[in-house]
Amino acid sequence: MFKEVSAGAPLHPVIIGAAGRLPPTDVLFISEDSADPKNSGADFYESLEGTYVRINNPIVVGPTNKFGEFWVVADGGVGASGMNSLGGITATPGDGNPERIQIQLTAAQEPQFQQALGDSFSSLEGYVSYDRGVYEIRLVNAIGATTKAWEPAVVGAGPEDDVLTIAGYNVENLDPILEADDKTPINDPDDDVGKGKFSSIAQHVVSLLGSPDILALQEVQDNDGGQYSDVVAADQTLKALTDAISTAGGPTYQPLSINPVDDTSGGQPGGNIRVAYLYNAARVTADVPATQIEAPAFGKSRLPLVATFKFRGKEVKVIDVHLSSKAGSGGAYGVIQPPFDPAEPARIAQARAVRDFVRSLPSDGNRAVVVLGDFNAFWYETPLLLLTGGEPQFKNVALDDPPLERTSYIFEGNSQSLDHALVLLGEDQSATMKTLHVNSVQPDSRKVSDHDPKLLRITFQ
């Protein structure tokens, strides 16, 4: 027998944050043997599963993605570990940032909540739930939204007599057509031309990166994009981009690439993604054709593209890489702990193959060697440590930034960097690098790639 004591009473949410229950700030998961909600992110959110909660003064640390999710931390980030100057929260060794909270939207809510990094609210309320290895709050009520205006800073100054500029840019499945539904195996057509993706990338190259001497691109698709066909060439994709750059006021770049064997390079099925270069022949000369680093480790992945350029009479050997993806890794709060990254052994083997190639080069104290691109690895993970330790001892120029500012990508609310530039410099040469934060800070609906481009400057004395 039950007795009704009240009806229609307002819900009194549990507050997550300084005015209520503080989430842990470092460790995602400790142990299955005992609960520790004060120190374990998994235990903290599990203790609230099904509970109606409120977050006061949340700030967005992960923009809205195509799945209707964004991430926040409470109290404007006060008390959170790892907050960076952009308003995000950076993953560092030993700190997985369990204080970041996923907000799950309904399809009806999505148009209203296209949040960028640094947006904020007076409060958010909803129910704590769990889905596919992640705890989330299913949004019920949002009060006091404030939008942060983003104006990307110019990072490139244009041509300089004694400075070679190289930009690395993952252009995320760039192709020049609208795929046919019946020819796209995962039914995921896109219209990069119609959506203005080519023109937006061109503006980034010309207006913000200063028309670099060399562009090292990743995720360039073939001429018919994600359609299943025998097409592997990407000359039309690259021409569409070089034309867009010229139209935007940039130089007429020359392409340099090698077609992959059909359906061997991973990525979107049918897309045949590859790495490629565009270079300004008025500034550098290139030894043609380019070559590739071939090794068993690159099965079902992209072969690194090796190009030799001459700048002011000095040789610069550039290796454009796109190592195996982290896709398919386990969820932060998934059943398997720590989360399993199935491609990590492949990335380690790929890094060794790149290192072995560089070791095989004839000694030349005047030559610069650059390895850059999308490593799909953090600066403190084995693939990068292999390349920056031992011989030859590359320098990861990204490490010139403080640890919290090493970010060009945001995944599940964690700012991080998968994109790096490693240099082995000759005599009287020095290098610096800047990141153009133009994509990662925006919701999926307003970005042209999931990566920010980086600009490497090598000064020749």
Secondary structure, DSSP 8 states (H G I E B T S, - for coil): ------SS-----EEESTTSB---SSBS---SSS--TTTBHHHHHHTTTT-EEEEES-EEEE---TTSEEEEESGGGTT-SSB-TTS-EE-BTTB--TT-EEEE--TTTGGG----TT-B-SEEEEEEEEETTEEEEEEEEEE--B-------------BTTEEEEEEEEEEEE-SSB--GGG-TTS---BTTTTTHHHHHHHIIIIIS---SEEEEEEE--TTTTS-SS----HHHHHHHHHHHHHTT----EEE-----TT-S-SSTTT--EEEEEE-TTT-EE-SS-EE---GGGTTS---EEEEEEETTEEEEEEEEE----TT---TT-SSSS---TTHHHHHHHHHHHHHHHHTS---TT-EEEEEEE-SS-TTSHHHHHHHSSSS--EEGGGGS-GGG--SEEETTEEE--EEEEEE--TTEEEEEEE--SSTTS-GGG-S-SS--EEEEEEE-
